[in-house]
């Protein structure tokens, strides 16, 4: 005998509000998520024996955290931009001063990330700044003298599924946990109607950012700093390697966090050709990997990833890598943007350890200097070498004082974007004074 049930006998799908307080949570002073009735406990996944109930509940929590992240980023003068403005679209977040900025930092994340979010678990456990791009935005935009000339764009490779019922783009996880009529209802899988035009794939989204966002709107003379996380960085590498003749004048540097591509995976040209992407990758790029070594430690992976590789200060979770290494990553990108002639050394001692700023900068003689060219490369945190060869440096503002400040970034609370921003701004102030002295002395300027 077959038993048939009518729809009115089926249990309804649970409904939870995407509001933190209504869900029974609150934000602590340090922006961690805790239960109102148990302030010492954070959210837990399993609240019911039925997995559907658990998934719907956690999706509501994620929805409330998404709104908080967007609100915090809006407080840093960043807005959600929907392109195109109608129809299926993957929104991005960008600084309001993008059209006038002289420096544009573009972040490409993982395909599982929500817009502006590194990890919901990290937001709950360690704070909003730590688990989202809010800390990154603070370090790059907030509290710096040149914040008016610096812009940040957060790409959105994760929300690649369009939900026609609510007219919003979602991650695959959110789409699978979307609302339905009954708790046991079979959901229709995503099909062609759920495709987001500018986000069909990660490579398509990266190309869209470069060609439809940056190319038509990038201010004249502005430089792009690329920050890529895992497969997002790989996609950016692949795109630029194929079109380097177009983008070479506009890209200042590239920072790869948890890189996935090996040095021989992409056709980047010959490193001996100064105009090739391979040369740029070896001299103006860095990678940060999971490692139990102190933050900023140089590790022997240059032959594997194709560029100097460092410890980010995190040894377990990739979602924590950017926040753990925030000061080290942002300070290096800042220095590279301000010093167009700075170069990463190609001859690195395998296994060498370093301080926070153990970069290598090529000492380039003054263009008008008639003395022999100084071709030796040196470690910028070696004070004696800097003092001895500072007269040769075209990048005159990369002084020992700047490097000393940057080297202390390893002691900064990496979960605090404000502290990292202050430290980076302090280094910038010293470098600005050095540049001003160089101009007043009639020396070389860039």
BELZI-V584156 format. One record per residue. RES is the residue in three letters. SS is DSSP state (a for helix, b for strand, c for the rest). PSI is psi in whole degrees, 0 to 359 (999 if undefined). D_FIRST is the distance of its C-alpha to the first C-alpha in Angstrom with 2 decimals. Layout:
BEGIN
{{RES | SS | PSI | D_FIRST} {RES | SS | PSI | D_FIRST}}
END
This chain:
BEGIN
{{UNK | c | 132 | 0.00} {UNK | c | 128 | 3.79} {UNK | c | 129 | 6.50} {UNK | c | 134 | 9.69} {UNK | c | 137 | 13.07} {UNK | c | 161 | 16.25} {UNK | a | 328 | 19.39} {UNK | a | 350 | 21.10} {UNK | a | 349 | 18.75} {UNK | c | 144 | 19.57} {UNK | c | 138 | 22.63} {UNK | b | 152 | 25.82} {UNK | c | 137 | 27.83} {UNK | c | 148 | 30.77} {UNK | c | 127 | 34.17} {UNK | c | 139 | 37.45} {UNK | c | 143 | 40.94} {UNK | c | 57 | 43.05} {UNK | c | 125 | 45.88} {UNK | c | 314 | 47.18} {UNK | c | 319 | 48.22} {UNK | c | 336 | 45.08} {UNK | c | 354 | 43.08} {UNK | c | 19 | 45.25} {UNK | b | 166 | 47.69} {UNK | b | 162 | 51.38} {UNK | b | 130 | 53.95} {UNK | c | 179 | 56.59} {UNK | c | 330 | 60.25} {UNK | c | 24 | 59.70} {UNK | c | 28 | 56.62} {UNK | c | 152 | 54.01} {UNK | b | 125 | 50.64} {UNK | b | 155 | 50.04} {UNK | b | 139 | 47.88} {UNK | c | 319 | 49.71} {UNK | c | 346 | 48.73} {UNK | c | 79 | 49.52} {UNK | c | 346 | 52.39} {UNK | c | 3 | 52.59} {UNK | c | 139 | 49.04} {UNK | c | 176 | 47.79} {UNK | c | 148 | 44.36} {UNK | c | 148 | 41.51} {UNK | c | 313 | 38.46} {UNK | c | 107 | 35.83} {UNK | c | 354 | 35.54} {UNK | c | 160 | 31.79} {UNK | c | 340 | 29.05} {UNK | c | 123 | 27.29} {UNK | a | 329 | 29.13} {UNK | a | 319 | 28.66} {UNK | a | 317 | 30.57} {UNK | a | 317 | 33.26} {UNK | a | 320 | 33.70} {UNK | a | 320 | 34.01} {UNK | a | 314 | 36.46} {UNK | a | 329 | 38.62} {UNK | a | 323 | 38.68} {UNK | a | 320 | 40.05} {UNK | a | 316 | 42.68} {UNK | a | 321 | 43.60} {UNK | a | 320 | 43.96} {UNK | a | 324 | 46.40} {UNK | a | 326 | 48.37} {UNK | a | 314 | 48.60} {UNK | a | 322 | 50.26} {UNK | a | 318 | 52.67} {UNK | a | 315 | 53.68} {UNK | a | 319 | 54.37} {UNK | a | 317 | 56.43} {UNK | a | 319 | 58.48} {UNK | a | 325 | 59.16} {UNK | a | 326 | 60.21} {UNK | c | 345 | 62.73} {UNK | c | 22 | 64.17} {UNK | c | 40 | 64.73} {UNK | b | 139 | 61.68} {UNK | b | 154 | 59.39} {UNK | b | 129 | 56.03} {UNK | b | 123 | 56.73} {UNK | c | 117 | 54.14} {UNK | c | 121 | 55.15} {UNK | c | 165 | 54.58} {UNK | c | 342 | 54.50} {UNK | c | 159 | 51.65} {UNK | c | 178 | 48.52} {UNK | c | 124 | 46.72} {UNK | c | 153 | 49.21} {UNK | c | 106 | 49.58} {UNK | c | 152 | 52.02} {UNK | b | 170 | 54.77} {UNK | b | 130 | 57.13} {UNK | b | 155 | 60.86} {UNK | b | 147 | 64.15} {UNK | c | 341 | 65.82} {UNK | c | 19 | 69.05} {UNK | c | 320 | 67.57} {UNK | c | 348 | 69.80} {UNK | c | 357 | 72.95} {UNK | c | 146 | 72.19} {UNK | c | 347 | 74.27} {UNK | b | 125 | 71.68} {UNK | b | 117 | 67.96} {UNK | b | 125 | 65.53} {UNK | b | 125 | 62.19} {UNK | b | 125 | 59.22} {UNK | b | 117 | 56.42} {UNK | c | 196 | 53.53} {UNK | c | 161 | 50.36} {UNK | c | 352 | 47.37} {UNK | c | 359 | 45.18} {UNK | c | 140 | 47.67} {UNK | c | 161 | 47.32} {UNK | c | 120 | 50.47} {UNK | c | 5 | 53.19} {UNK | b | 130 | 51.04} {UNK | c | 313 | 51.54} {UNK | c | 124 | 48.98} {UNK | a | 324 | 47.16} {UNK | a | 319 | 47.15} {UNK | a | 326 | 50.91} {UNK | a | 313 | 51.40} {UNK | a | 316 | 49.66} {UNK | a | 322 | 51.42} {UNK | a | 354 | 54.84} {UNK | c | 158 | 55.43} {UNK | a | 319 | 55.12} {UNK | a | 323 | 58.18} {UNK | a | 318 | 57.00} {UNK | a | 3 | 53.48} {UNK | b | 180 | 54.30} {UNK | c | 3 | 56.98} {UNK | a | 316 | 58.85} {UNK | a | 319 | 60.94} {UNK | a | 315 | 61.66} {UNK | a | 321 | 62.71} {UNK | a | 316 | 64.98} {UNK | a | 325 | 66.68} {UNK | a | 323 | 67.34} {UNK | a | 324 | 68.02} {UNK | c | 133 | 68.76} {UNK | c | 6 | 72.21} {UNK | c | 146 | 73.94} {UNK | c | 324 | 77.15} {UNK | c | 23 | 75.95} {UNK | a | 332 | 72.52} {UNK | a | 340 | 73.60} {UNK | a | 4 | 74.02} {UNK | b | 132 | 70.84} {UNK | b | 154 | 67.40} {UNK | b | 134 | 63.94} {UNK | b | 127 | 60.97} {UNK | b | 110 | 57.48} {UNK | c | 171 | 55.39} {UNK | c | 71 | 51.62} {UNK | c | 341 | 49.86} {UNK | c | 321 | 46.78} {UNK | c | 80 | 45.51} {UNK | c | 7 | 44.65} {UNK | b | 128 | 41.38} {UNK | b | 126 | 41.72} {UNK | b | 109 | 39.26} {UNK | c | 331 | 39.48} {UNK | c | 324 | 37.97} {UNK | c | 358 | 40.84} {UNK | c | 47 | 43.42} {UNK | b | 153 | 44.23} {UNK | b | 144 | 44.34} {UNK | b | 162 | 42.28} {UNK | c | 166 | 41.92} {UNK | a | 322 | 38.79} {UNK | a | 315 | 37.79} {UNK | a | 323 | 38.27} {UNK | a | 321 | 36.38} {UNK | a | 338 | 33.31} {UNK | c | 14 | 33.59} {UNK | c | 163 | 34.19} {UNK | c | 145 | 32.69} {UNK | c | 171 | 29.26} {UNK | c | 317 | 27.26} {UNK | b | 153 | 24.41} {UNK | c | 337 | 24.50} {UNK | c | 18 | 21.55} {UNK | c | 138 | 22.72} {UNK | c | 117 | 23.38} {UNK | c | 147 | 27.10} {UNK | c | 129 | 28.87} {UNK | c | 161 | 31.26} {UNK | c | 142 | 34.95} {UNK | c | 197 | 36.30} {UNK | a | 334 | 39.66} {UNK | a | 348 | 39.69} {UNK | a | 9 | 39.83} {UNK | b | 133 | 42.91} {UNK | c | 122 | 46.06} {UNK | a | 316 | 49.01} {UNK | a | 13 | 51.47} {UNK | a | 39 | 49.01} {UNK | c | 328 | 47.05} {UNK | c | 169 | 48.16} {UNK | a | 316 | 50.51} {UNK | a | 322 | 53.32} {UNK | a | 322 | 52.88} {UNK | a | 319 | 53.13} {UNK | a | 316 | 56.24} {UNK | a | 322 | 57.85} {UNK | a | 317 | 57.05} {UNK | a | 314 | 58.74} {UNK | a | 315 | 61.84} {UNK | a | 333 | 62.24} {UNK | a | 342 | 60.94} {UNK | a | 304 | 61.83} {UNK | a | 312 | 64.75} {UNK | a | 312 | 66.55} {UNK | a | 343 | 67.16} {UNK | a | 351 | 67.66} {UNK | c | 126 | 69.35} {UNK | c | 151 | 72.85} {UNK | c | 129 | 75.80} {UNK | c | 354 | 76.84} {UNK | c | 149 | 73.76} {UNK | b | 145 | 72.35} {UNK | b | 129 | 68.71} {UNK | b | 122 | 67.54} {UNK | b | 126 | 64.17} {UNK | b | 115 | 61.96} {UNK | b | 135 | 58.90} {UNK | b | 121 | 56.08} {UNK | c | 237 | 54.28} {UNK | a | 338 | 52.85} {UNK | a | 319 | 54.48} {UNK | a | 322 | 57.85} {UNK | a | 317 | 57.03} {UNK | a | 320 | 56.15} {UNK | a | 319 | 59.40} {UNK | a | 312 | 61.36} {UNK | a | 318 | 59.88} {UNK | a | 311 | 60.66} {UNK | a | 324 | 64.22} {UNK | a | 325 | 65.01} {UNK | a | 341 | 64.39} {UNK | c | 33 | 66.35} {UNK | a | 330 | 68.95} {UNK | a | 336 | 71.85} {UNK | a | 317 | 70.52} {UNK | a | 351 | 69.59} {UNK | c | 317 | 72.29} {UNK | c | 347 | 74.70} {UNK | c | 343 | 72.07} {UNK | b | 125 | 70.20} {UNK | b | 313 | 72.04} {UNK | b | 171 | 69.86} {UNK | b | 129 | 66.36} {UNK | b | 124 | 64.68} {UNK | b | 124 | 61.59} {UNK | b | 127 | 59.43} {UNK | c | 56 | 57.15} {UNK | c | 147 | 58.03} {UNK | c | 331 | 55.64} {UNK | c | 137 | 57.84} {UNK | c | 162 | 60.31} {UNK | c | 334 | 63.83} {UNK | c | 9 | 63.27} {UNK | c | 333 | 59.97} {UNK | c | 148 | 61.75} {UNK | c | 99 | 64.69} {UNK | c | 3 | 67.08} {UNK | c | 188 | 70.35} {UNK | c | 130 | 73.34} {UNK | c | 338 | 74.19} {UNK | c | 342 | 77.87} {UNK | c | 113 | 77.64} {UNK | c | 345 | 78.24} {UNK | c | 0 | 76.45} {UNK | c | 159 | 73.21} {UNK | a | 328 | 70.00} {UNK | a | 319 | 70.31} {UNK | a | 315 | 73.66} {UNK | a | 317 | 72.26} {UNK | a | 323 | 69.30} {UNK | a | 332 | 71.61} {UNK | a | 341 | 74.15} {UNK | a | 20 | 72.31} {UNK | b | 154 | 68.86} {UNK | b | 155 | 67.49} {UNK | b | 147 | 64.22} {UNK | b | 133 | 62.82} {UNK | b | 167 | 60.36} {UNK | c | 129 | 58.53} {UNK | c | 146 | 61.11} {UNK | c | 3 | 62.13} {UNK | c | 157 | 65.71} {UNK | c | 153 | 67.41} {UNK | c | 136 | 66.91} {UNK | c | 2 | 69.20} {UNK | c | 128 | 69.66} {UNK | b | 126 | 70.33} {UNK | b | 156 | 67.99} {UNK | c | 71 | 68.50} {UNK | c | 14 | 65.92} {UNK | a | 319 | 68.23} {UNK | a | 337 | 67.86} {UNK | a | 312 | 64.07} {UNK | a | 347 | 63.64} {UNK | c | 1 | 66.94} {UNK | c | 168 | 68.43} {UNK | b | 135 | 69.61} {UNK | b | 138 | 66.71} {UNK | b | 160 | 66.67} {UNK | b | 137 | 64.65} {UNK | c | 359 | 62.96} {UNK | c | 5 | 62.99} {UNK | c | 136 | 59.22} {UNK | c | 3 | 57.77} {UNK | c | 300 | 54.02} {UNK | c | 125 | 52.32} {UNK | a | 332 | 53.16} {UNK | a | 340 | 52.24} {UNK | a | 353 | 55.26} {UNK | a | 314 | 57.74} {UNK | a | 316 | 59.26} {UNK | a | 321 | 59.72} {UNK | a | 318 | 61.17} {UNK | c | 20 | 63.62} {UNK | a | 308 | 64.26} {UNK | a | 318 | 67.99} {UNK | a | 316 | 68.69} {UNK | a | 311 | 66.74} {UNK | a | 323 | 68.04} {UNK | a | 321 | 71.63} {UNK | a | 316 | 71.69} {UNK | a | 322 | 70.34} {UNK | a | 314 | 72.93} {UNK | a | 316 | 75.76} {UNK | a | 324 | 74.75} {UNK | a | 322 | 74.56} {UNK | a | 342 | 78.02} {UNK | c | 85 | 79.54} {UNK | c | 339 | 78.98} {UNK | c | 0 | 81.11} {UNK | c | 142 | 79.28} {UNK | c | 141 | 77.76} {UNK | c | 139 | 75.56} {UNK | c | 141 | 77.48} {UNK | c | 342 | 76.45} {UNK | c | 94 | 77.97} {UNK | c | 134 | 75.93} {UNK | c | 117 | 76.47} {UNK | c | 132 | 73.13} {UNK | c | 2 | 71.83} {UNK | c | 139 | 74.40} {UNK | c | 160 | 73.49} {UNK | c | 170 | 74.53} {UNK | c | 190 | 74.78} {UNK | c | 329 | 72.71} {UNK | c | 40 | 74.65} {UNK | c | 56 | 75.30} {UNK | c | 176 | 75.43} {UNK | b | 124 | 77.99} {UNK | b | 132 | 80.12} {UNK | b | 128 | 82.51} {UNK | c | 112 | 86.03} {UNK | c | 128 | 87.31} {UNK | c | 159 | 91.04} {UNK | c | 141 | 92.43} {UNK | c | 329 | 92.67} {UNK | c | 1 | 96.43} {UNK | c | 134 | 97.03} {UNK | c | 357 | 99.36} {UNK | c | 163 | 98.60} {UNK | c | 146 | 96.42} {UNK | c | 133 | 92.71} {UNK | c | 111 | 90.92} {UNK | c | 352 | 87.92} {UNK | c | 138 | 86.93} {UNK | b | 149 | 83.59} {UNK | b | 163 | 83.30} {UNK | b | 126 | 80.92} {UNK | c | 347 | 81.18} {UNK | c | 11 | 81.01} {UNK | c | 101 | 84.17} {UNK | a | 320 | 86.78} {UNK | a | 318 | 89.80} {UNK | a | 320 | 88.63} {UNK | a | 312 | 87.85} {UNK | a | 325 | 91.27} {UNK | a | 322 | 93.00} {UNK | a | 10 | 91.37} {UNK | a | 331 | 90.59} {UNK | a | 342 | 93.52} {UNK | a | 348 | 91.76} {UNK | c | 121 | 88.52} {UNK | c | 321 | 87.92} {UNK | c | 73 | 84.96} {UNK | c | 334 | 87.55} {UNK | c | 358 | 85.26} {UNK | c | 76 | 83.16} {UNK | c | 173 | 85.44} {UNK | a | 325 | 85.33} {UNK | a | 318 | 84.63} {UNK | a | 312 | 81.51} {UNK | a | 325 | 80.24} {UNK | a | 319 | 81.01} {UNK | a | 315 | 78.87} {UNK | a | 323 | 76.02} {UNK | a | 338 | 76.22} {UNK | a | 357 | 75.56} {UNK | a | 338 | 72.21} {UNK | a | 340 | 70.55} {UNK | a | 352 | 71.50} {UNK | c | 145 | 69.94} {UNK | c | 107 | 66.64} {UNK | c | 345 | 64.44} {UNK | c | 354 | 61.69} {UNK | c | 104 | 64.20} {UNK | a | 329 | 64.76} {UNK | a | 316 | 67.74} {UNK | a | 318 | 69.61} {UNK | a | 320 | 69.07} {UNK | a | 319 | 70.28} {UNK | a | 317 | 73.42} {UNK | a | 318 | 74.22} {UNK | a | 319 | 73.80} {UNK | a | 325 | 75.89} {UNK | a | 317 | 78.58} {UNK | a | 321 | 78.83} {UNK | a | 320 | 79.00} {UNK | a | 317 | 81.83} {UNK | a | 318 | 83.89} {UNK | a | 325 | 83.32} {UNK | a | 319 | 84.34} {UNK | a | 320 | 87.60} {UNK | a | 320 | 88.27} {UNK | a | 320 | 87.69} {UNK | a | 320 | 90.02} {UNK | a | 322 | 92.71} {UNK | a | 318 | 92.36} {UNK | a | 318 | 92.84} {UNK | a | 332 | 95.87} {UNK | c | 357 | 97.45} {UNK | c | 16 | 97.06} {UNK | c | 182 | 94.81} {UNK | c | 137 | 91.89} {UNK | c | 161 | 88.88} {UNK | c | 999 | 85.60}}
END
